[in-house]
Amino acid sequence: MNILELSEQEITRRNNLEEIKNMGIDPYPAEEYPTNAFSVNLRENFQDDAPRQMVCIAGRIMSKRIMGKASFAEIQDSKGRIQVYITRDDICPEDNKDLYNILFKKLLDLGDFIGVKGFVFRTQTGEITVHAQEIKLLSKSLKPLPVVKEANGQVYDSFADPELRYRQRYVDLIVNKDVKETFVKRARIISTLRHILDEAGYTEVDTPILQSIPGGATARPFMTHFNALNQDMYMRIATELYLKRLIVGGFEGVYEIGKNFRNEGMDKTHNPEFTCMELYVQYKDYNWMMDFTEKMLERICIEVNGTDSVEIDGQTISFKAPFKRIPILDAIKEKTGFDLNGMSEDQIREVAAKCGIETDETMGKGKLIDEIFGETCEGSFIQPTFITDYPVEMSPLTKMHRSKPGLTERFELMVNGKELANAYSELNDPIDQEERFIEQMKLSDKGDDEAMIIDQDFLRALQYGMPPTSGIGIGIDRLVMLLTGKFAIGEVMLFPQMKPEKKAPKDSDEKFIQLGISPDIIPILRKCSYNMVSTLQDANPQKIQMQIGEVIKKYKLDITKPSVADITAWIEKLS
């Protein structure tokens, strides 16, 4: 990397790095640094009357206050922050004071990792502090951190731009102290969920992410090519069909917590790559699954938040079981006044138009109902509500309802206006299942790129016999959003998908060389913001020469400054 591509602070830090090496200090030592304490524990457990105890801590320097022969620094470890008191004579007991006077005072920057050995005490201002007896550089930081200031409860210069935060999550985690808590809570949610399922006697499994047929949901897949098999493959959109194969194979209950991929839009509640938990249990139905789900979510909420409710945007959402239950067609009728029960596809399309919903010819009956519900009803269900008994056209993998013709034994759990879970009494009739797949292929022929493809191997598995089974899928990211009070899915995913980073337009070196510009001069021109040859056209040759001269002088470059005549000749070639 050319030095002129770096910022002033980055150049300073690289110079500091070289000086540290010249002092004979390894800025990136390989050996273990045996820490025995964390900042939080030191603050919580310190007692003024306790015997002095040596501790060894390590962390990132977040602030420095130099006061002659003594200084204060604040370091941040994985648990929090703690103040360190450093004196020249303590860390440099011999005659050579370079470790303090040069290394600590001049060459260590904010963001550097140091190790500290010393004892804990309380300052006159009451701050729990580590009195350093020894310090060691553990890693040199070459990029400066955003400086976030806090005074009188107010935060200044915060690192708050979502795009920057998601793209540079590593920086976000360092400077925004509440972000890490979100992901610690996410880990606790998943571990609690896993504990509940293990406790119930169900087996955690792994199923293929690369699949020859994308099944188990209606969604547009990502496609790739498997070179070894010379075969097109798909990133899985759901784990359902493989998990049901395991029920056929004799498992009582199986679950998987893993990534699914759907090549669809992105918004505050959707990411193409997301985490889902799917569970299948033999000899159960969707009524049992509703009971199990509401108790499970209530328990997770209590375990994670200490209560069965959460506060979101000033509104309390209660996860206390039982949850409200309402059939989907009743919900639509209640919100729109239209009873879709028994209506044909054309009639439902007319209802959609009356509700101001755009449709197209690729939409079958099921998708039309889904659109009407999504646009008119979904957002109104704030408290946890089971929406039940979906039309068969919307549910190609679900058992027909035992008492309601044309409907299926399916529910979706709505919370805070969004779907959190989807569950069925699973279809285990192989003949019926094949007919449903054929109907899906007809939708595909009409242009629906989310319609299911016939999975012949899954049909073969069903023909061996699958016991009555209930299954559910829960979106982990949305569950975390709910239990942490976040409004955007990017807030609960460590590294959400992002658009390519925008870069300032820049002409190639060749375009500059064609004007007669020396390759040595090109980085200098870019440092002066002449990234495109066109930006030279209306510039003053004398001004350009002056700017080039200032850069050469500032960075002590061994480069000859071009003459005004040379620069004029460049510009004339652009005319």
C-alpha positions, 0 to 999 in steps of 0.5 A: 500500500502506498503511504499516500493512501493512508490518513494522517493518523494511520501514517503516524501509527505506522511510524510508531510501529517502526519505532517500537520495532527499533526499540527491540520490542515485538509489537505482535508477540506470539507467547501466551499472556496469562491473564487471571482477572477481568475488569467487571470481577475486579470492580465487583469483588474489591474490598478496601480492607482485603490484603493486596493481591496481584492481578494480571489483566489485558485489554485495549487502551481506550483513553490515556491521561499523561501527567508527567511521571504518572499517568492514567489509562482506561483499558477495555477487556471482554467484560468491560472497562477498568482504569489503570494507574501507571507510574514511570518508576514502577514500570521502569525500576532500573535506570532506563525509563524508555518503557514509560517515557517513549513507549507508553507516553509517545508510541502507544495509541488508543486501540492498542492491546496491552497486558498489565500486572499489578494490584487493585486499589481505590483512588481518592475519587473512589475509582477502582483502579489497577496500579501497574507494576508491569506493562507489555504491548500485546498488539499494535493497532494501525487504524484509529477508533472512532472517538465516542465521548460521554459527558453528563449522560450525553453521548457525543460523536457516536458511531451510530450510522447503521451502514457503518456499524453493520459493515464494521461490526468489529468497530461497533462492538468496541465503541458501542457497549450495548451492542455486545449485550444484544449478542450475548442475549442472542446466545442465551436465547439459543442455548435456552431453546436448545436446552428446552428441546434436549430436555424434552428428549428431542435430538439435534441433527444436521441436514444438507445445506446444499440440496439438489431440490430446494424444498420445504417452503415456497421461496426463491432459492440461491443456485450454484454449481457442484463441480465434482458432480457436474450438477446444479445445486441449491442453498436450502430454503428450509430443513423440513423435508430432510427432518421429516425423512428422519421421522420416517427413519424412526426418530421420536423428535428431531430439531435443527438450528441452522442457516436457511437462504432465500433469494428474496428482498431485504428489509428491516425484518428480512435477510436472505441468510437467516437462522431458523429452528425447525422441530418435528415430533411424532404422534403430535398435531398442531394443537399440541404444537401450539401448547408446546410453543407458547410454553417454550416461548414463555420460558425463554422470555423469563430465562433471558429477561427475568420476566414473561414480557418485553417492552418494545417501543413503549408497548408491553408484549406479554409471552405469558401462555396461553396465546390468542387463537384465530382462523386466518379467514376469520381474521381477514373477514374481521379486518376487511368485511370479506368472507373468502371461504368458498371463493374462487381464485377470480373472486379472491382476486377481485377482493384483493383489488377492492383492498388496493392490493396489486396482483398478477397472473402468476399468483394462485389462490393461496398467494392471493390470500397470503397477500390480503392477510399480509396487507390488511391483517398481519400488522395488527397482531401485536400480542402473540396470536396463533393464526390457524386453519390456512386454505389448502392452496397456501399449505402444500405440506400440511394435513387437511383439516379434520372438520373444515373442508378446504382448510389445513391444520396449520398455524402461524404465530404473529407477534408485534405485527410479524410472523415468528413461527409456522407450524403444521400437522404434517401431511403424511399421505404420500398420494395426497402429497404428490397431488399437492406437489403437482398443483405447485408445479402448475403454479410454477408453469404460470411463472411463480418462481417460489412454487415448490419442486417435486421431491421424488425422494421425499415422496419415496420416503413417505411411501415407507410410512411416516407416523402422525407428526407435528412440525414447527419453524421459528425464525431465530433472528426475529425471536431475538429482535422481540426479546431484545427490543430491536426493530431491524434484523441487522441489529441482531445479526453480527454480519448482515448482508450488505450492498457493495461498499461505495467507493469514490470513482477513480481513473486507472493509472494508465489514463494518467500515464497517457497524459504524460504523468509520471507513475510517481506523481499519480498517488500524489495527485490522488492525495490532492483529490485529483482521482479522475483525469477530467478533474485536471481539465479546469484546474490552475497549473500553478495551483496543482504544482503547489499542491504537489510540492506540499505533499512531497515536502510533508511526506519527505518524498524523494520525488522531483516536482513537475514544472508548471509547463509539464502540468500545462501540457497534461491539461492541454492533452485533455482539450 
